[in-house]
Structures are given as structure tokens and as C-alpha cells.
Amino acid sequence: MKFMLAGMFAIALAGCASHRSAPAADRGPRVSAADTRTAYNAAYDLGRKAAKAAGKVDAGAKEKAIAAGLGHIKDLDASKIRIDVSKGIVYIRGQAKTQIERMRAEGYVYGFVGNAKGVRSLLEVPQ
């Protein structure tokens, strides 16, 4: 019985150790809330300007305009980001390299659409 309890304790310790988060050095640079807010706001403003220039467009044109606009944002690799429009909702899908890139992409799309109800972000940022 003692050996069984000791074995279960050892397994529990090993299991707990395997789920520890990565050391701080492996998580990449920390990003402040102010940095993400600044990135989002700047991209949002670009999205509002692009929407004003585009005027009222149908779903297909909106999808193309947003995708093209994302490609022109400084410090944003939009190659793995897809834009889909379905039933009036703009979906942002794919992967951003960093949290800052995610905020830039979301800011631009929210700015272009003009309201939060019309956007669903499914962007992922690798850990």
C-alpha cells in the first residue's frame, strides 16, 4: 500500500511539473497595454478613413477592400490573415505573429466596419 501511494504521489508530482508555464525568457517580449491600445487605435483610424473612401459597398467588395487594406498597414504581416463576409458579419480568421499584429488587424477591421456587432475576430497568436 505504501508503494502504491508513493507511486501515485510521484506521478502527481511529475504531472504537475509538466504543466508549468514556460520561463519568462521563452514567452517573448512583454507587450504593454498602452502599446496594444496605440496599435489598435492607429489601425482603427486607418480603417475609418478607408471605409469613408470606399463608401457603401456590397459584401464581396467589402471583403476585398478590407483584405487589401490590411496588406498596407505598416508592421503587419497579413499573409496569414483571411477576411470573410457572411450574412453581413466580417470574420477575421488566421494567425497573427504577435499580439500587436492582432490588435492592428482587429483595429483596422473594426474601424472599416464601424461597429462591433458586425465583426467577429477568430485571429490566433501563437504562444
Summary of the structure (lengths in Angstrom):
residues: 127
radius of gyration: 21.1
end to end distance: 41.7
largest distance: 76.0
contacts: 340
relative contact order: 0.16
helix: 59%
strand: 15%
